[in-house]
Amino acid sequence: MCNNTENESCKCIAEILTVINILQQNASCCGDCCLDTCDRGFLGCGTTTFNCNTRPITLYTCAGNGTPWTMPTSKDVVDCTTTPGSCSSVFRVEKIDGCCATFRVLAPNPEPTALSPYIATNSFFTMNLNCVCSLKCLQDTYVEGV
């Protein structure tokens, strides 16, 4: 899968991200009970009345040796290895186009709540999904400003 230039090689990751993107665009809580998987058919906050609009994810690349992919939380040029507080490994999928996906970097909320652990940033990146070997979905949540 890694660095494979065939469009079919990214199909698994691209399909899951497409589902997440559609759910985020049509976000509404649902009382349905399903497995808590990345491709679960609704954004769910369980029994709360709070509306979720994001399924945050962490990406793992083929060359990452099990370390999550990180990106700066601002548009400034930042070295995430030397200034980890200025980077995040939590993202929101914004767009899917074949094997390319655009993500928004989510930053930890400085005043975290159980309902809103992340804040939206204006930091975006596009990734070739052929470079992604796995993703981890985090708890559905509400992110203001998306």
Secondary structure, 3 states (H helix, E strand, C coil): CCCCCCHHHHHHHHHHHHHHHHHHHCCCCCCCCCCCCCCCCCCCCCCCCCCCCECCEEEEECCCCCCECCEECCCCCCCCCCCHHHEECEEEEEEEECCEEEEEEEEECCCCCCCCCEEEEEEEEEEEHHHEEEEEECCCECCCCC
